[in-house]
Amino acid sequence: MVEGNTFFEEFIVEAKFHDGEEAHSKQAVVLVFEDLKIKSLRMYFDRLDFSGSVAKDVVSKTIVKELLKKSLEGLT
């Protein structure tokens, strides 16, 4: 979307790490232009999207799974 000097975009980043782990992250970017130059850039994403990629042991994976579940409670 573009309005005046502001550009807004939503997209999904999909990554595959060396160990085969995958991450999917919904992100948004807001760019504000002035005199054909970027005046500001703001990027929004949920850091929890990448938490599963750093959790390696069973305890960490369980904690991440519960955090993700709790973060979504009441949103649907």
N, C-alpha and C positions, 0 to 999 in steps of 0.2 A: 504494500500500500504506500502511496505517496500523497502527502498533503503539504502544499507549500514547499518549505525547505526541509521537510522531515520524511524520512524513508523508514518503513517498518517491514520486517521480514521474519517469518517463522520457518523453521526447518528442523530436520532430524539428522543427527550425527550418528553414524554407525561405525564402530571401530572393532578391530580384531587384534588382540595382543599376541605377543610371541608365544605365550603359553596356551593359546587357543581360546582364552576367555574373550567374550564379546561384551560390548557395552553399547547401549542405545540411549541417546539423550535428546529430548525435545528442547530446542533452544529458540531464542528470539533476539533480534538485533534491532536497535534504533539508531539511525544515523541522522545527524542534523548538519546541514550544509550552510555555508556562508561564503559568498564570492567564489563559488565552484570548488571550495575546499571543505574537507570534513572538519566541522567545528567540534563535534562530540560524537562518540561512539559508545553505546551502552549495550552490553550483552547479558542476557538473562538465561540461566539454566539451573536445574536442581542438582546440587553436588551429590545427592544420594544416588543419582543415575550411575555414578562411577564407583560407588562404594563396594559393589560386588566384585569389582576387578582387583581390589586390593585385599579383600578378605580371603585368606588362603586356608586357614584351619577351620575345623568344624565349629568351634565356639564363635569365631569371628563371623562366619557365614550365617550362623543362627541369629546373632545379634543384628546383623545387617538386614536379614529377612524380617525380623520383628520391627525394626525401625521403619522399613519401607511400608509394612502393613499398617503401623500406627500413623504414619504420615498421611495415609490416604483415608483414614477413618472419617466418616461423615461427609466426604466429598462427592459421593455418588448417590 
